[in-house]
Amino acid sequence: MIREAIKKRMNELNLNPNRLSEMLKDKIPRQTIYDFLSGRTDARTEVVSALMKALELELKPIKKKSKKKARSYYGKY
């Protein structure tokens, strides 16, 4: 899910993996970025965090839909 969000954001910014690796050259090795984006490996938290920061992405909790109370079919008499 995070990988797909990162790839989507890269597409929006017209970035390829090579350009992204240049942006993060002092933080993440190029091969690590390629391996993560291709799905060959999962990334450590530090790697995902750096990718998300570079792409201006943030994690937000998903709000659960509230369940409405079930209505009783037995009305007042």
Stockholm file with secondary structure:
# STOCKHOLM 1.0

chainA/1-77         MIREAIKKRMNELNLNPNRLSEMLKDKIPRQTIYDFLSGRTDARTEVVSALMKALELELKPIKKKSKKKARSYYGKY
#=GR chainA/1-77 SS CHHHHHHHHHHHTTCCHHHHHHHTTTTSCHHHHHHHHHTSSCCCHHHHHHHHHHTTCCCCCCCCCCCCCCCCSCCCC
#=GC SS_cons        CHHHHHHHHHHHTTCCHHHHHHHTTTTSCHHHHHHHHHTSSCCCHHHHHHHHHHTTCCCCCCCCCCCCCCCCSCCCC
//
